[in-house]
Each structure stands twice: as C-alpha cells, then as structure tokens.
Amino acid sequence: MRRRWIVVAALVLAFGCGTAAQAADLREVGMRVDLTLQPLYAGEDIHWNFDLGMYALVAFGAGWAVRASAGFDVMSAGPYAGIGVLRAIGSHLAIEGDLLIQWTFGASTPVAVAGAGARYAGSADNLFYQLAVFPVSWTFASTAGAPAVFSFSPSVTAGGGFIVDTGLEFGEAITVTFHRIPSLAVRPILPIGSGWMLSTRFTSNFGIGF
C-alpha cells in the first residue's frame, strides 16, 4: 500500500511539472505557505500541518488551465503534490477538479483529497479576490492516529491579495473543510453539531504573474 501511494504521488507531481514546463502560456509561478489545523485532537494536543511549497499556473487555449503544486510538511515531515484542472465559464467563473496527496514519513496511511467545484475570481485596480466552493469532495486519511477513513469533505475557500507594480503578487486565503466525525472514540477540535466537525487551512502565496 505504501509503495502504491508513493508511485501515485510521484506520477501526479511529474505530470504537473511536465505540463508547466511544456505549456506555452505560464501565467503565474511562486511560493506558498499552508498552515492547517487538523480536525481531531492527538491525545491532548492540537495537531498542525505546516507546508512550504511551490506552485505554477499554466493556461491553455479554449479556457483551460492547470495549477500544479508540490512541497513539504515541515512539522510532520512529509511531501505533498497536487494538481487542479480549471475550465473557464465566462470571464470570472471556472469549474475545477483537484487532487492532492500528502505523505507523512513514519505513518502507514497518506492523506488524499479529490474534489470538484466552482471558483469565482475577479480583480479591481491592483487587488484580486476569489471564492471557491467544492460541494463534491472526498478525503482518505488517518488523522491524529485515528483509523483510516474515507469521508465526504466539502469545503469553502475565500481569499484575496494585491499586485505591486513590479508584477509580484501577494495573496492570503482561508479554507474551511467540513468532515464527518468518524466515531465517538475521537475528540473533534471544532465540532459544529449533527456529527460534523471543521478543519481550517490558512494559505499565503508569493508569486509573479506573466
């Protein structure tokens, strides 16, 4: 199982990097920092993931784009790779499908998230903003030592930022993900009732647009 997931993660990363390298229209490239609050207590402790990575946004003809990312979780010691495919619907709206795989060394189960939804993005002067809703999303994970689960996990992301005259882009976003509480034996950090809990991710990105 472990070898299979490593191969899948390597293929996702290779595809994303290869696409970015061969495409004719590189729109943005940069660094990203993710701080994620996991939904369950690890014993008596709160568990965070702190990821440092790179990303690239590549546009194709007929309104298609690909966003690829890869990095490393500093606190949990493990790499991640992700890829998203976007199809523009009008000037501000796009439908999107994403796949993210994150591995933690020493753990037998990776985290894999696959989802589909819509993203609205716009800009005014040197400011930009976005709102993404993923009503169809599934997570396969073993969080904070709990048994591995395959669960429905819709999410909402809101963010924005600004562009300086040199073309550098600075952005911030927050993602809230809804999870089913897997069992009565675990303790959720942010329970919201009716058997649901939340996890949150704060993302900072520093890039350059083309």
MDTraj code that builds the backbone (N, CA, C; nanometers):
import mdtraj as md
import numpy as np

residues = "MET ARG ARG ARG TRP ILE VAL VAL ALA ALA LEU VAL LEU ALA PHE GLY CYS GLY THR ALA ALA GLN ALA ALA ASP LEU ARG GLU VAL GLY MET ARG VAL ASP LEU THR LEU GLN PRO LEU TYR ALA GLY GLU ASP ILE HIS TRP ASN PHE ASP LEU GLY MET TYR ALA LEU VAL ALA PHE GLY ALA GLY TRP ALA VAL ARG ALA SER ALA GLY PHE ASP VAL MET SER ALA GLY PRO TYR ALA GLY ILE GLY VAL LEU ARG ALA ILE GLY SER HIS LEU ALA ILE GLU GLY ASP LEU LEU ILE GLN TRP THR PHE GLY ALA SER THR PRO VAL ALA VAL ALA GLY ALA GLY ALA ARG TYR ALA GLY SER ALA ASP ASN LEU PHE TYR GLN LEU ALA VAL PHE PRO VAL SER TRP THR PHE ALA SER THR ALA GLY ALA PRO ALA VAL PHE SER PHE SER PRO SER VAL THR ALA GLY GLY GLY PHE ILE VAL ASP THR GLY LEU GLU PHE GLY GLU ALA ILE THR VAL THR PHE HIS ARG ILE PRO SER LEU ALA VAL ARG PRO ILE LEU PRO ILE GLY SER GLY TRP MET LEU SER THR ARG PHE THR SER ASN PHE GLY ILE GLY PHE".split()
xyz = np.array([
    [0.0824, -0.1202, 0.0000],
    [0.0000, 0.0000, 0.0000],
    [0.0863, 0.1258, 0.0000],
    [0.1888, 0.1284, 0.0845],
    [0.2736, 0.2458, 0.0936],
    [0.3424, 0.2721, -0.0395],
    [0.3979, 0.1677, -0.1030],
    [0.4670, 0.1862, -0.2297],
    [0.3714, 0.2358, -0.3368],
    [0.2477, 0.1858, -0.3354],
    [0.1489, 0.2277, -0.4351],
    [0.1199, 0.3761, -0.4234],
    [0.1028, 0.4263, -0.2999],
    [0.0741, 0.5673, -0.2826],
    [0.1932, 0.6546, -0.3198],
    [0.3134, 0.6093, -0.2933],
    [0.4318, 0.6855, -0.3328],
    [0.4381, 0.6982, -0.4846],
    [0.4083, 0.5894, -0.5561],
    [0.4087, 0.5922, -0.7025],
    [0.3033, 0.6888, -0.7553],
    [0.1833, 0.6856, -0.6954],
    [0.0765, 0.7758, -0.7389],
    [0.1173, 0.9210, -0.7174],
    [0.1738, 0.9514, -0.6014],
    [0.2160, 1.0889, -0.5728],
    [0.3234, 1.1340, -0.6704],
    [0.4178, 1.0450, -0.7016],
    [0.5242, 1.0791, -0.7960],
    [0.4689, 1.1059, -0.9354],
    [0.3701, 1.0278, -0.9768],
    [0.3095, 1.0488, -1.1081],
    [0.2350, 1.1812, -1.1146],
    [0.1618, 1.2152, -1.0072],
    [0.0906, 1.3436, -1.0038],
    [0.1885, 1.4593, -1.0145],
    [0.2970, 1.4532, -0.9371],
    [0.3965, 1.5591, -0.9396],
    [0.4632, 1.5687, -1.0758],
    [0.4993, 1.4536, -1.1354],
    [0.5648, 1.4540, -1.2656],
    [0.4744, 1.5118, -1.3729],
    [0.3463, 1.4768, -1.3674],
    [0.2511, 1.5295, -1.4656],
    [0.2372, 1.6801, -1.4528],
    [0.2250, 1.7285, -1.3290],
    [0.2099, 1.8716, -1.3085],
    [0.3324, 1.9499, -1.3526],
    [0.4503, 1.9021, -1.3160],
    [0.5735, 1.9711, -1.3543],
    [0.5950, 1.9657, -1.5056],
    [0.5652, 1.8508, -1.5650],
    [0.5808, 1.8374, -1.7092],
    [0.4863, 1.9286, -1.7849],
    [0.3648, 1.9387, -1.7371],
    [0.2684, 2.0268, -1.8016],
    [0.3145, 2.1717, -1.7954],
    [0.3585, 2.2126, -1.6760],
    [0.4033, 2.3505, -1.6602],
    [0.5237, 2.3818, -1.7469],
    [0.6129, 2.2845, -1.7623],
    [0.7344, 2.3076, -1.8385],
    [0.7078, 2.3160, -1.9880],
    [0.6100, 2.2395, -2.0390],
    [0.5882, 2.2314, -2.1820],
    [0.4851, 2.3307, -2.2331],
    [0.4024, 2.3861, -2.1466],
    [0.2945, 2.4727, -2.1922],
    [0.3501, 2.6055, -2.2408],
    [0.2769, 2.6700, -2.3334],
    [0.3232, 2.7932, -2.3942],
    [0.2872, 2.9154, -2.3122],
    [0.1905, 2.9041, -2.2218],
    [0.1403, 3.0224, -2.1524],
    [0.1464, 3.0030, -2.0013],
    [0.2617, 3.0283, -1.9440],
    [0.2791, 3.0223, -1.7988],
    [0.2260, 3.1519, -1.7396],
    [0.1186, 3.1443, -1.6618],
    [0.0532, 3.2632, -1.6093],
    [0.1107, 3.3097, -1.4763],
    [0.1508, 3.2155, -1.3917],
    [0.1971, 3.2542, -1.2583],
    [0.2837, 3.1436, -1.2000],
    [0.3843, 3.1819, -1.1249],
    [0.4682, 3.0866, -1.0536],
    [0.5106, 3.1511, -0.9223],
    [0.5239, 3.0701, -0.8167],
    [0.5611, 3.1299, -0.6900],
    [0.5717, 3.0302, -0.5775],
    [0.5767, 3.0826, -0.4556],
    [0.5864, 3.0028, -0.3338],
    [0.4563, 3.0122, -0.2568],
    [0.4263, 2.9081, -0.1791],
    [0.3073, 2.9100, -0.0941],
    [0.3398, 2.8497, 0.0416],
    [0.2706, 2.9012, 0.1430],
    [0.2845, 2.8524, 0.2799],
    [0.1450, 2.8160, 0.3292],
    [0.1278, 2.6925, 0.3779],
    [-0.0015, 2.6455, 0.4270],
    [0.0104, 2.6055, 0.5736],
    [-0.0805, 2.6555, 0.6545],
    [-0.0902, 2.6177, 0.7951],
    [-0.2287, 2.5579, 0.8162],
    [-0.2335, 2.4274, 0.8454],
    [-0.3600, 2.3550, 0.8518],
    [-0.3841, 2.3025, 0.9925],
    [-0.5003, 2.3338, 1.0471],
    [-0.5431, 2.2788, 1.1755],
    [-0.6203, 2.1499, 1.1494],
    [-0.5658, 2.0362, 1.1941],
    [-0.6323, 1.9090, 1.1750],
    [-0.7571, 1.9005, 1.2641],
    [-0.8588, 1.8257, 1.2229],
    [-0.9881, 1.8311, 1.2933],
    [-0.9939, 1.7568, 1.4258],
    [-0.8973, 1.6658, 1.4543],
    [-0.9053, 1.5838, 1.5754],
    [-0.7875, 1.6100, 1.6683],
    [-0.8133, 1.5958, 1.7978],
    [-0.7043, 1.6007, 1.8954],
    [-0.6143, 1.4791, 1.8790],
    [-0.4832, 1.5008, 1.8971],
    [-0.3861, 1.3913, 1.9040],
    [-0.3524, 1.3721, 2.0517],
    [-0.4246, 1.2828, 2.1180],
    [-0.4145, 1.2721, 2.2631],
    [-0.4780, 1.3956, 2.3245],
    [-0.3974, 1.4772, 2.3913],
    [-0.4450, 1.6041, 2.4462],
    [-0.3971, 1.7223, 2.3638],
    [-0.3313, 1.6973, 2.2526],
    [-0.2675, 1.8031, 2.1760],
    [-0.3440, 1.8348, 2.0482],
    [-0.3325, 1.9599, 2.0059],
    [-0.3810, 2.0034, 1.8753],
    [-0.2717, 1.9775, 1.7725],
    [-0.3109, 1.9278, 1.6560],
    [-0.2127, 1.8915, 1.5538],
    [-0.2233, 1.9881, 1.4362],
    [-0.1066, 2.0467, 1.3988],
    [-0.0985, 2.1370, 1.2843],
    [-0.0104, 2.0761, 1.1762],
    [-0.0418, 2.1083, 1.0524],
    [0.0492, 2.0839, 0.9409],
    [0.1010, 2.2188, 0.8923],
    [0.2322, 2.2266, 0.8693],
    [0.2944, 2.3495, 0.8201],
    [0.3696, 2.3149, 0.6924],
    [0.3141, 2.3570, 0.5786],
    [0.3687, 2.3181, 0.4485],
    [0.4362, 2.4358, 0.3799],
    [0.5530, 2.4096, 0.3232],
    [0.6233, 2.5039, 0.2370],
    [0.6310, 2.4439, 0.0980],
    [0.5937, 2.5204, -0.0037],
    [0.5929, 2.4619, -0.1375],
    [0.6013, 2.5643, -0.2483],
    [0.5907, 2.5141, -0.3701],
    [0.5918, 2.5942, -0.4919],
    [0.4648, 2.5643, -0.5711],
    [0.4247, 2.6592, -0.6561],
    [0.3093, 2.6359, -0.7411],
    [0.3313, 2.7022, -0.8762],
    [0.2574, 2.6552, -0.9759],
    [0.2613, 2.7148, -1.1099],
    [0.1223, 2.7064, -1.1702],
    [0.0812, 2.8121, -1.2379],
    [-0.0471, 2.8169, -1.3075],
    [-0.0191, 2.8304, -1.4566],
    [-0.0718, 2.7364, -1.5341],
    [-0.0475, 2.7308, -1.6778],
    [-0.1812, 2.7362, -1.7504],
    [-0.1920, 2.8250, -1.8480],
    [-0.3152, 2.8399, -1.9245],
    [-0.3003, 2.7768, -2.0625],
    [-0.4113, 2.7217, -2.1113],
    [-0.4175, 2.6634, -2.2442],
    [-0.5251, 2.7345, -2.3248],
    [-0.5382, 2.6994, -2.4509],
    [-0.6433, 2.7555, -2.5326],
    [-0.7798, 2.7067, -2.4889],
    [-0.8834, 2.7756, -2.5371],
    [-1.0231, 2.7369, -2.5137],
    [-1.0603, 2.7362, -2.3659],
    [-0.9946, 2.8211, -2.2857],
    [-1.0362, 2.8404, -2.1479],
    [-0.9901, 2.7377, -2.0475],
    [-0.8925, 2.6541, -2.0818],
    [-0.8426, 2.5531, -1.9886],
    [-0.7172, 2.6032, -1.9167],
    [-0.6987, 2.5585, -1.7925],
    [-0.5787, 2.5916, -1.7165],
    [-0.5474, 2.4783, -1.6199],
    [-0.4218, 2.4693, -1.5816],
    [-0.3757, 2.3692, -1.4850],
    [-0.2943, 2.4391, -1.3778],
    [-0.3242, 2.4089, -1.2517],
    [-0.2441, 2.4571, -1.1392],
    [-0.1771, 2.3364, -1.0734],
    [-0.0443, 2.3370, -1.0702],
    [0.0318, 2.2288, -1.0086],
    [0.1069, 2.2826, -0.8872],
    [0.1180, 2.2015, -0.7833],
    [0.1899, 2.2430, -0.6629],
    [0.2622, 2.1235, -0.6027],
    [0.3685, 2.1520, -0.5309],
    [0.4445, 2.0483, -0.4616],
    [0.5206, 2.1132, -0.3475],
    [0.5379, 2.0387, -0.2374],
    [0.6088, 2.0948, -0.1244],
    [0.6327, 1.9930, -0.0158],
    [0.6561, 2.0437, 0.1054],
    [0.6956, 1.9575, 0.2166],
    [0.6314, 2.0079, 0.3447],
    [0.5769, 1.9148, 0.4230],
    [0.5208, 1.9465, 0.5539],
    [0.6342, 1.9463, 0.6562],
    [0.6688, 2.0648, 0.7050],
    [0.7839, 2.0793, 0.7931],
    [0.7595, 2.0124, 0.9279],
    [0.6390, 2.0265, 0.9838],
    [0.6126, 1.9763, 1.1178],
    [0.5917, 1.8254, 1.1207],
    [0.5274, 1.7707, 1.0173],
    [0.5005, 1.6268, 1.0154],
    [0.5976, 1.5490, 0.9282],
    [0.6907, 1.6174, 0.8637],
    [0.7954, 1.5546, 0.7835],
    [0.7386, 1.4663, 0.6735],
    [0.6874, 1.5290, 0.5705],
    [0.6362, 1.4525, 0.4581],
    [0.6074, 1.5413, 0.3392],
    [0.6232, 1.4902, 0.2168],
    [0.5992, 1.5697, 0.0968],
    [0.4518, 1.5694, 0.0569],
    [0.4157, 1.6649, -0.0276],
    [0.2823, 1.6644, -0.0871],
    [0.2930, 1.7041, -0.2341],
    [0.1928, 1.6668, -0.3117],
    [0.1832, 1.7044, -0.4527],
    [0.0372, 1.7201, -0.4875],
    [0.0071, 1.8217, -0.5668],
    [-0.1316, 1.8455, -0.6035],
    [-0.1430, 1.8956, -0.7453],
    [-0.2590, 1.8735, -0.8036],
    [-0.2864, 1.9243, -0.9375],
    [-0.4339, 1.9586, -0.9477],
    [-0.4633, 2.0708, -1.0132],
    [-0.6004, 2.1127, -1.0357],
    [-0.6207, 2.1486, -1.1812],
    [-0.7341, 2.1102, -1.2361],
    [-0.7699, 2.1410, -1.3741],
    [-0.8892, 2.2353, -1.3726],
    [-0.8777, 2.3497, -1.4409],
    [-0.9811, 2.4518, -1.4415],
    [-1.0351, 2.4721, -1.5830],
    [-1.1661, 2.4918, -1.5927],
    [-1.2308, 2.5235, -1.7201],
    [-1.3119, 2.6502, -1.7013],
    [-1.2721, 2.7575, -1.7718],
    [-1.3374, 2.8865, -1.7566],
    [-1.4802, 2.8823, -1.8102],
    [-1.5704, 2.9436, -1.7325],
    [-1.7091, 2.9624, -1.7738],
    [-1.7357, 3.1126, -1.7639],
    [-1.7156, 3.1837, -1.8721],
    [-1.7237, 3.3285, -1.8661],
    [-1.5907, 3.3880, -1.8226],
    [-1.5919, 3.5166, -1.7879],
    [-1.4680, 3.5877, -1.7570],
    [-1.4236, 3.5731, -1.6121],
    [-1.5147, 3.5365, -1.5208],
    [-1.4794, 3.5307, -1.3789],
    [-1.5010, 3.3939, -1.3139],
    [-1.5757, 3.3080, -1.3761],
    [-1.6146, 3.1816, -1.3139],
    [-1.5469, 3.0641, -1.3848],
    [-1.5051, 2.9643, -1.3061],
    [-1.4450, 2.8429, -1.3618],
    [-1.4917, 2.7228, -1.2812],
    [-1.5105, 2.6119, -1.3484],
    [-1.5291, 2.4864, -1.2782],
    [-1.3926, 2.4211, -1.2623],
    [-1.3761, 2.3431, -1.1551],
    [-1.2420, 2.2968, -1.1193],
    [-1.2472, 2.1578, -1.0585],
    [-1.1483, 2.0779, -1.0908],
    [-1.1285, 1.9485, -1.0278],
    [-0.9877, 1.9400, -0.9722],
    [-0.9744, 1.8968, -0.8473],
    [-0.8448, 1.8955, -0.7785],
    [-0.8129, 1.7570, -0.7231],
    [-0.6838, 1.7279, -0.7164],
    [-0.6339, 1.6086, -0.6477],
    [-0.5104, 1.6474, -0.5688],
    [-0.5092, 1.6159, -0.4384],
    [-0.3959, 1.6435, -0.3508],
    [-0.3593, 1.5167, -0.2758],
    [-0.2309, 1.4847, -0.2740],
    [-0.1812, 1.3700, -0.1984],
    [-0.0698, 1.4180, -0.1065],
    [-0.0815, 1.3870, 0.0231],
    [0.0189, 1.4266, 0.1214],
    [0.0636, 1.3041, 0.1993],
    [0.1956, 1.2901, 0.2115],
    [0.2529, 1.1745, 0.2788],
    [0.3246, 1.2196, 0.4047],
    [0.3142, 1.1407, 0.5117],
    [0.3873, 1.1672, 0.6351],
    [0.4807, 1.0503, 0.6624],
    [0.6096, 1.0760, 0.6683],
    [0.7053, 0.9685, 0.6959],
    [0.6756, 0.9055, 0.8316],
    [0.6814, 0.7750, 0.8374],
    [0.6553, 0.7041, 0.9615],
    [0.5106, 0.6670, 0.9802],
    [0.4184, 0.7202, 0.8988],
    [0.2772, 0.6848, 0.9075],
    [0.2428, 0.5895, 0.7947],
    [0.1512, 0.4987, 0.8197],
    [0.1185, 0.3969, 0.7205],
    [0.0139, 0.4436, 0.6207],
    [-0.0530, 0.5551, 0.6479],
    [-0.1616, 0.5994, 0.5628],
    [-0.1397, 0.7429, 0.5178],
    [-0.1378, 0.7700, 0.3876],
    [-0.1296, 0.9081, 0.3401],
    [-0.2652, 0.9759, 0.3466],
    [-0.2655, 1.1023, 0.3156],
    [-0.3903, 1.1767, 0.3020],
    [-0.4096, 1.2079, 0.1546],
    [-0.5264, 1.1734, 0.1010],
    [-0.5596, 1.2024, -0.0375],
    [-0.6941, 1.2729, -0.0409],
    [-0.7002, 1.3847, -0.1124],
    [-0.8228, 1.4627, -0.1240],
    [-0.8532, 1.4840, -0.2712],
    [-0.9713, 1.4449, -0.3146],
    [-1.0165, 1.4666, -0.4516],
    [-1.1478, 1.5423, -0.4465],
    [-1.1590, 1.6478, -0.5256],
    [-1.2794, 1.7286, -0.5194],
    [-1.3101, 1.7977, -0.6502],
    [-1.4330, 1.8474, -0.6610],
    [-1.4775, 1.9228, -0.7770],
    [-1.5703, 2.0332, -0.7304],
    [-1.5613, 2.1477, -0.7979],
    [-1.6449, 2.2595, -0.7591],
    [-1.6313, 2.3742, -0.8564],
    [-1.6553, 2.4951, -0.8047],
    [-1.6516, 2.6152, -0.8866],
    [-1.5710, 2.7221, -0.8155],
    [-1.5052, 2.8069, -0.8946],
    [-1.4224, 2.9146, -0.8399],
    [-1.4586, 3.0458, -0.9105],
    [-1.4887, 3.1485, -0.8308],
    [-1.5148, 3.2820, -0.8829],
    [-1.3957, 3.3700, -0.8478],
    [-1.3383, 3.4367, -0.9464],
    [-1.2218, 3.5216, -0.9245],
    [-1.2391, 3.6524, -0.9995],
    [-1.1923, 3.7591, -0.9390],
    [-1.2003, 3.8894, -1.0020],
    [-1.0904, 3.9799, -0.9532],
    [-1.0828, 4.0995, -1.0108],
    [-0.9797, 4.1950, -0.9724],
    [-1.0310, 4.3363, -0.9939],
    [-0.9717, 4.4280, -0.9206],
    [-1.0028, 4.5697, -0.9339],
    [-0.8770, 4.6474, -0.8999],
    [-0.8304, 4.7283, -0.9949],
    [-0.7034, 4.8005, -0.9796],
    [-0.5922, 4.6979, -0.9526],
    [-0.5232, 4.7116, -0.8394],
    [-0.4152, 4.6183, -0.8073],
    [-0.4584, 4.5110, -0.7070],
    [-0.5883, 4.4971, -0.6840],
    [-0.6394, 4.3986, -0.5903],
    [-0.7038, 4.2825, -0.6660],
    [-0.6992, 4.1627, -0.6062],
    [-0.7688, 4.0478, -0.6625],
    [-0.8356, 3.9703, -0.5501],
    [-0.9379, 3.8916, -0.5857],
    [-1.0147, 3.8181, -0.4862],
    [-1.0688, 3.6911, -0.5495],
    [-1.1082, 3.5952, -0.4635],
    [-1.1609, 3.4684, -0.5111],
    [-1.2529, 3.4072, -0.4064],
    [-1.3453, 3.3256, -0.4559],
    [-1.4307, 3.2448, -0.3696],
    [-1.4491, 3.1108, -0.4387],
    [-1.4108, 3.0022, -0.3719],
    [-1.4195, 2.8680, -0.4293],
    [-1.5056, 2.7806, -0.3398],
    [-1.5981, 2.7091, -0.4002],
    [-1.6864, 2.6178, -0.3279],
    [-1.6727, 2.4799, -0.3907],
    [-1.6359, 2.3811, -0.3081],
    [-1.6206, 2.2435, -0.3533],
    [-1.7246, 2.1569, -0.2821],
    [-1.8461, 2.1486, -0.3381],
    [-1.9506, 2.0681, -0.2720],
    [-1.9299, 1.9183, -0.2879],
    [-1.8478, 1.8790, -0.3849],
    [-1.8186, 1.7375, -0.4084],
    [-1.6716, 1.7150, -0.3766],
    [-1.6436, 1.6547, -0.2634],
    [-1.5056, 1.6324, -0.2227],
    [-1.4995, 1.5137, -0.1274],
    [-1.3936, 1.4346, -0.1434],
    [-1.3759, 1.3154, -0.0605],
    [-1.2325, 1.3104, -0.0101],
    [-1.2161, 1.2695, 0.1155],
    [-1.0846, 1.2598, 0.1779],
    [-1.0605, 1.1181, 0.2273],
    [-0.9422, 1.0657, 0.1970],
    [-0.8974, 0.9384, 0.2523],
    [-0.7801, 0.9689, 0.3436],
    [-0.7954, 0.9427, 0.4739],
    [-0.6929, 0.9873, 0.5676],
    [-0.6975, 0.9084, 0.6965],
    [-0.5843, 0.9134, 0.7679],
    [-0.5766, 0.8694, 0.9062],
    [-0.5263, 0.9884, 0.9856],
    [-0.6158, 1.0593, 1.0537],
    [-0.5831, 1.1848, 1.1195],
    [-0.5580, 1.1635, 1.2675],
    [-0.4426, 1.2119, 1.3121],
    [-0.4087, 1.2101, 1.4557],
    [-0.4164, 1.0700, 1.5154],
    [-0.3744, 0.9694, 1.4367],
    [-0.3706, 0.8339, 1.4873],
    [-0.5015, 0.7594, 1.4820],
    [-0.6087, 0.8215, 1.4312],
    [-0.7385, 0.7545, 1.4221],
    [-0.7367, 0.6532, 1.3086],
    [-0.8298, 0.5573, 1.3082],
    [-0.8358, 0.4609, 1.1989],
    [-0.8571, 0.5304, 1.0649],
    [-0.8053, 0.4730, 0.9592],
    [-0.8195, 0.5309, 0.8263],
    [-0.9670, 0.5377, 0.7876],
    [-1.0066, 0.6521, 0.7305],
    [-1.1462, 0.6710, 0.6906],
    [-1.1509, 0.7313, 0.5512],
    [-1.2590, 0.7008, 0.4807],
    [-1.2889, 0.7598, 0.3502],
    [-1.4153, 0.8395, 0.3688],
    [-1.4065, 0.9725, 0.3620],
    [-1.5180, 1.0539, 0.4080],
    [-1.5487, 1.1685, 0.3124],
    [-1.6754, 1.2086, 0.3148],
    [-1.7237, 1.3244, 0.2410],
    [-1.6706, 1.4500, 0.3079],
    [-1.6113, 1.5448, 0.2306],
    [-1.5444, 1.6599, 0.2926],
    [-1.5578, 1.7851, 0.2066],
    [-1.6777, 1.8419, 0.1952],
    [-1.6935, 1.9661, 0.1182],
    [-1.6169, 2.0810, 0.1829],
    [-1.5811, 2.1805, 0.1012],
    [-1.5009, 2.2910, 0.1529],
    [-1.5373, 2.4221, 0.0843],
    [-1.5004, 2.5318, 0.1523],
    [-1.5191, 2.6669, 0.1003],
    [-1.3882, 2.7426, 0.1221],
    [-1.3428, 2.8148, 0.0181],
    [-1.2199, 2.8942, 0.0266],
    [-1.2505, 3.0384, -0.0122],
    [-1.2040, 3.1318, 0.0696],
    [-1.2160, 3.2736, 0.0391],
    [-1.0782, 3.3368, 0.0524],
    [-1.0447, 3.4247, -0.0415],
    [-0.9128, 3.4853, -0.0351],
    [-0.9019, 3.6079, -0.1225],
    [-0.7868, 3.6707, -0.1142],
    [-0.7600, 3.7893, -0.1936],
    [-0.6164, 3.8332, -0.1750],
    [-0.5811, 3.9414, -0.2399],
    [-0.4454, 3.9908, -0.2295],
    [-0.4246, 4.1122, -0.3170],
    [-0.2976, 4.1448, -0.3402],
    [-0.2670, 4.2629, -0.4200],
    [-0.1448, 4.2358, -0.5074],
    [-0.1322, 4.3162, -0.6119],
    [-0.0229, 4.3065, -0.7068],
    [0.0534, 4.4383, -0.7041],
    [0.1838, 4.4318, -0.6848],
    [0.2646, 4.5539, -0.6850],
    [0.3082, 4.5851, -0.8272],
    [0.3661, 4.7029, -0.8482],
    [0.3993, 4.7492, -0.9826],
    [0.5021, 4.6607, -1.0523],
    [0.5826, 4.5899, -0.9766],
    [0.6835, 4.5014, -1.0366],
    [0.6244, 4.3716, -1.0889],
    [0.4961, 4.3461, -1.0616],
    [0.4323, 4.2220, -1.1042],
    [0.4254, 4.1165, -0.9959],
    [0.4852, 4.1427, -0.8800],
    [0.4779, 4.0465, -0.7705],
    [0.3363, 4.0429, -0.7134],
    [0.2904, 3.9222, -0.6792],
    [0.1565, 3.9024, -0.6253],
    [0.1661, 3.8461, -0.4842],
    [0.0887, 3.9028, -0.3925],
    [0.0845, 3.8590, -0.2536],
    [-0.0610, 3.8276, -0.2193],
    [-0.0860, 3.7047, -0.1770],
    [-0.2224, 3.6644, -0.1507],
    [-0.2386, 3.5895, -0.0201],
    [-0.3593, 3.5960, 0.0351],
    [-0.3965, 3.5224, 0.1555],
    [-0.5309, 3.4551, 0.1314],
    [-0.5477, 3.3353, 0.1865],
    [-0.6745, 3.2643, 0.1713],
    [-0.6987, 3.1787, 0.2941],
    [-0.8255, 3.1543, 0.3224],
    [-0.8638, 3.0620, 0.4284],
    [-0.9596, 2.9596, 0.3700],
    [-0.9361, 2.8340, 0.4028],
    [-1.0212, 2.7241, 0.3582],
    [-1.0829, 2.6568, 0.4802],
    [-1.2126, 2.6404, 0.4770],
    [-1.2846, 2.5687, 0.5827],
    [-1.3398, 2.4405, 0.5214],
    [-1.3037, 2.3272, 0.5804],
    [-1.3470, 2.1965, 0.5306],
    [-1.4367, 2.1297, 0.6336],
    [-1.5456, 2.0722, 0.5863],
    [-1.6423, 2.0040, 0.6720],
    [-1.6147, 1.8537, 0.6686],
    [-1.6035, 1.7909, 0.7852],
    [-1.5776, 1.6473, 0.7968],
    [-1.6841, 1.5830, 0.8855],
    [-1.7191, 1.4607, 0.8537],
    [-1.7991, 1.3810, 0.9453],
    [-1.7104, 1.3328, 1.0592],
    [-1.7592, 1.3360, 1.1827],
    [-1.6846, 1.2813, 1.2955],
    [-1.6838, 1.1295, 1.2820],
    [-1.5653, 1.0662, 1.2717],
    [-1.5614, 0.9236, 1.2363],
    [-1.6188, 0.8299, 1.3410],
    [-1.6071, 0.8639, 1.4694],
    [-1.6589, 0.7744, 1.5737],
    [-1.6662, 0.8512, 1.7049],
    [-1.7329, 0.7907, 1.8031],
    [-1.7423, 0.8516, 1.9361],
    [-1.6109, 0.8427, 2.0119],
    [-1.5164, 0.7637, 1.9613],
    [-1.3902, 0.7439, 2.0316],
    [-1.2905, 0.8568, 2.0057],
    [-1.3216, 0.9503, 1.9169],
    [-1.2288, 1.0581, 1.8852],
    [-1.2855, 1.1908, 1.9355],
    [-1.1974, 1.2905, 1.9517],
    [-1.2362, 1.4217, 2.0021],
    [-1.2136, 1.5265, 1.8944],
    [-1.3194, 1.5822, 1.8377],
    [-1.3022, 1.6888, 1.7387],
    [-1.2633, 1.8203, 1.8039],
    [-1.1826, 1.8977, 1.7360],
    [-1.1406, 2.0279, 1.7877],
    [-1.2481, 2.1331, 1.7639],
    [-1.3105, 2.1288, 1.6466],
    [-1.4125, 2.2278, 1.6117],
    [-1.5424, 2.1562, 1.5732],
    [-1.6129, 2.0972, 1.6698],
    [-1.7408, 2.0331, 1.6371],
    [-1.8475, 2.1379, 1.6070],
    [-1.9361, 2.1067, 1.5119],
    [-2.0426, 2.2018, 1.4780],
    [-2.1804, 2.1385, 1.4919],
    [-2.1877, 2.0182, 1.5507],
    [-2.3154, 1.9532, 1.5734],
    [-2.3571, 1.8617, 1.4595],
    [-2.4549, 1.7754, 1.4903],
    [-2.5101, 1.6803, 1.3921],
    [-2.4046, 1.5874, 1.3347],
    [-2.2993, 1.5570, 1.4137],
    [-2.1964, 1.4631, 1.3695],
    [-2.0926, 1.5211, 1.2769],
    [-2.0818, 1.6558, 1.2708],
    [-1.9855, 1.7207, 1.1814],
    [-1.8817, 1.7988, 1.2607],
    [-1.7642, 1.8181, 1.1975],
    [-1.6569, 1.8981, 1.2551],
    [-1.5875, 1.9737, 1.1420],
    [-1.5002, 2.0678, 1.1801],
    [-1.4309, 2.1506, 1.0826],
    [-1.2803, 2.1326, 1.0928],
    [-1.2122, 2.1539, 0.9800],
    [-1.0688, 2.1808, 0.9793],
    [-1.0480, 2.3102, 0.9019],
    [-0.9387, 2.3806, 0.9304],
    [-0.9119, 2.5070, 0.8634],
    [-0.7707, 2.5072, 0.8065],
    [-0.7547, 2.5779, 0.6952],
    [-0.6224, 2.5938, 0.6351],
    [-0.6023, 2.7402, 0.5976],
    [-0.4889, 2.7958, 0.6402],
    [-0.4522, 2.9327, 0.6058],
    [-0.3386, 2.9266, 0.5044],
    [-0.3558, 2.9945, 0.3912],
    [-0.2589, 2.9876, 0.2823],
    [-0.2084, 3.1265, 0.2481],
    [-0.0764, 3.1410, 0.2418],
    [-0.0118, 3.2624, 0.1932],
    [0.0660, 3.2276, 0.0672],
    [0.0537, 3.3101, -0.0354],
    [0.1315, 3.2844, -0.1577],
    [0.2019, 3.4109, -0.2017],
    [0.3221, 3.3898, -0.2553],
    [0.4066, 3.4976, -0.3050],
    [0.4516, 3.4559, -0.4440],
    [0.4026, 3.5241, -0.5455],
    [0.4344, 3.4809, -0.6812],
    [0.4549, 3.5981, -0.7747],
    [0.4762, 3.5631, -0.8998],
    [0.4906, 3.6617, -1.0047],
    [0.4040, 3.6202, -1.1221],
    [0.3265, 3.7131, -1.1737],
    [0.2405, 3.6863, -1.2879],
    [0.3074, 3.7240, -1.4180],
    [0.2639, 3.6593, -1.5254],
    [0.3200, 3.6833, -1.6583],
    [0.2129, 3.7275, -1.7565],
])
top = md.Topology()
chain = top.add_chain()
for i, resn in enumerate(residues, 1):
    res = top.add_residue(resn, chain, resSeq=i)
    for name in ("N", "CA", "C"):
        top.add_atom(name, md.element.get_by_symbol(name[0]), res)
traj = md.Trajectory(xyz[None], top)
